[in-house]
Amino acid sequence: MHERGEKKPALPAGYPMSLIKDIARQGKDKVLSRALEVLGRKVVSRYGTLCDITLDSLDRKIEIEVLLEGESIPIRISINRFDIVFEGGEARVIFRDIAVSRAWMKTLAEDILEGRALKIPRKYAKLLDKIAQHTGLSPWAPHPDRSKGV
């Protein structure tokens, strides 16, 4: 432990700051994944059990595994692109490029979810915003691949 007034050792010369940012982003993603897990369990509970949910904020991906009632094998849902936008003072998420391990569910997801701006409940939007501000890594920043509205 360092005494008051004593300088903390500096990072070694050439230490990659990108590594530090990656570690911070991964920590943020874990916290956000846990917040999504709480919300996801509420949404999925009527249909089955949420087994896993993982967020990758850098690549804007979400991986979800759900065991549906009456099924013996979980389904995998991959949201390969998502954006979070603000419209009229509300946070909304837009899912793009959705893949599901069952073909008919993929078609349903494309019809119902893909490309639509879904409202994020205020209490969760505030939580996501606080985490982003605390870490200094905003999930609201435009994704480089989609800065031109792609």
C-alpha positions, 0 to 999 in steps of 0.5 A: 500500500502507498503512503499518503503523498507517495507516488504510485508507480507509473505504468511501464514505458510502452504499456499499451493503453488500448489494453487498459481500455479493453479491460475497462470495456470488458468490465463494463460489458460484464456489468451491462450483461448482468443488468440485461440479465435482470431485464431478460429474465423478466421478459423471458420468464413467461416462455422459459428460462434465460440461461445466458446473456453476453454483451460486446459493446465494442462490436455491438453484439448480444448473445442470448441462450434461452431454454423454452418451456417444453424444450430440451435444448436451449435456443441461441439468439445472436444479435450481431448488430445493435444501436442505442439511440435517443428519440424524444428524450427516451432511450431506444434499442434497434436490433439488426442482423439477428440470427436464431438457432431455429429457422422459424424463430429467425424469421419471426425475429426478423419480422417483429424485432429487426430494425425497429426502435424498441423503448428501453424502460427508463430505469434501465436506460438510466442504469446504462447511462450511469455505467457509461458515464462512470467508465467513460466508455459510452455505449451510446457512441455511434458504431464506426460501421454505422456512422453513415446510417448503414 
